[in-house]
Amino acid sequence: MTMLSDEQLFSLVKQHDRTAFDQLYNRHWLSLFNKAYKRLRDREACCDLLQDIFADLWNKRDIRNIDNLAAYLNTAVRNKIYTLLSQGKAVNYFVQPFEDIAGTSQADSHFNQKEISNLVQLWMESLPEKRREIFRLRFYEGASTKQISEYLNISQKTVQNQLLLAFRDLRLHLAHYLATVGVLSVLQAAG
């Protein structure tokens, strides 16, 4: 079984071959876990996420037509992460430290949330029009990438790529803000 390609193994899985499924699971689990862990930094959430993906793959093996299993699994992980984040069931690792800082006291927390909201609004205004609309639909309206692609008449892959670019840009924006706040806090404490 170890010599078979993913596509050959999945063909066997479609014939209800549990050994072929186990081989695919063992072949891809660690790399998929690492991909999920880079975003979530939560072992349990990553294990649950992968369990769901592989259970879905097994349960829907008869109706799935997959040409590139590795690409399918990577996309499934990315989509599952987006779903967890948008539903508030997980916190992206770059947001958690900020929430820890923002939650130091009730008054500071309210102030920081207002600052963050203003910061995100300013950041959104700097985005290209299409990316801003995609981000707004996803995170303010709760639309799925499929719904956004249909609404804007663009491919779902384009929506996903635009969201990825937005996340990267927002992460840099927040990191810059946090660094500035950190320096000012140190200067205030020293002064």
N, C-alpha and C positions, 0 to 999 in steps of 0.2 A: 504493500500500500504506500510506503514512503516514496516509492519511485514514480507514482502516478501524479499527473498534474492536478491542479485544483479543479479544472473543468472535468477531467476524468473522474475524480472523486465525487464531484457534485452530481455527475451523471449516475453514479452508483447510489448516492444519497436519494435521488429521485426514485430509485427502485427499492427504497426503504432499507438500505444497507447501513446499519448503525456503526459498524467498524469504519466505514468510509467517513461518516459524519464525525466520529471521534478523531480520526486522523486530521480532518480539516480544522476541528476545534483546537487540537494540540498544535497544529501548524501556525495558526493565526492568533491564538489567544493572547500571548505575551505582547506582541507588537500592537494589538488593538488596545490592550490594557494600558500600555505606555502612552499611546496617543490620547486616550481618555484621561489618564492621570495628569498629563501636562496641562490640561484645561481645568480639571475639577479638584485635584489634590485631595481626593477622598477615596481611599481604597474600597470601602464598602459600596459607595455609589458606583464606582467603576465596575466592580464585580457584578452588581445588580444589573447595570446597563448591559454588560456583555452577556449575562445570563438571558436577558430579555431578547437580545438580538439573535443569539444562537437558538433559543427556543422558538422564536418566530421563523427562523430559517428552517428548522426541522418541521415545525407544524404546517408550514406553507410550501414545503418542498415540491408538492405535486403541481402547484400553480406558478412557481417561480421559474422564470427563464433567465438565467444569469450567464452572460458571456465571459465576464471578468470578475471572478469571485472576490479577489483582493480589493478591487475598486468598489464593489458592492458593499463589502463589509466596512471599509473605511468610510464610505458615504453614510452607511447606517449608523456608525458611531458618531460621526459629526452631527447628523440630524437628531439623534437621540440626545446628545449634549445640548443642542439648541433648544430642544423641547423641554428638557429638565430646567434649563436656565430661564426660559420664558415663563414657565409655570411656577417658578420660585422654589422648585424642589431641590435645587442645587445652587451653589454660589461659585461663580467663576473665580479662580484663584487670585486674579489681580484685583478683584473687588473686595475680597475678604479683609486684607490688611487695611483698606480704606475704611470699611465699616467698623473695624476695631478702633481706629483713630477717631472716627466720627462719633462713636458711641461712648466716649469717655465720660461725659456728663449730660444730663437732660438738656440743659440750656445750650451747651456747645453742640449737642447732637442736632437740635432743631436748627441752629444757626448753620451748621455744616450741611445739613440736608438742603437748606435753602440755597446755600452757596453752590452746592453740587448741581442742583436743578438749574440754576442760572448758568453755571459752567457748561453743562450739557446742552442747554439751549443755544448758547453762543457757539459751541462746537458744531452743533447741527447746522447753524446758519452758514458755517464755513464749508460745509460739504457740497459737492456737486449736486445739482437739483435732483437727479434720478436717485442717487445714493441716499440723500436726505429723505426722499419720499419712501423708499424701501425701508429705511430704518424706522421712520415714523409709523408706517403700516405694521411693521413687525412688533415694535416694542410699545407703541402707544395704543394701537388698535388691536393687537393680539392676532393679527392675520398670519396664517401659515405661509411658508415659502411658495407652496403651490397656489394658494389664493392670490398672493402678490403677483406671481408670474402671470396668472390669468387676468388679473385686474389691469396690470400695466402692459400686457401683451408682449412679454419677454420670457426667455427661457428660465426654468427653475434654477438651472446652473448659474445663470447670470445673477439672479437674486442672491443665491448662496455666496457667490464671489463678492458681490457688493457688500453683503453683511460682514463677510470676513475682513474686507478692507476697512469697513467702518469700525469693527471691533479693534483692529490693530491701531487705527488712528486714535480711537477713544482711549485705549490703554496708554498710548504715549502722552496724550493730552492730560489724563489723570495723573500719570507718573510725574509729569512736569509740575502739575499743581501741588502734588504731595511733597515733592522735593522743595518747592518754594515755601510751603507752609512749614515744613520741618526746619528749614534754615531760619525762617522768621521766629519760630518758637524757641530755637536755641539762642538767637540773638536777644529775644525778650528775657529769657531766663538769665542770660549773662549780664544784661543791662540792669 
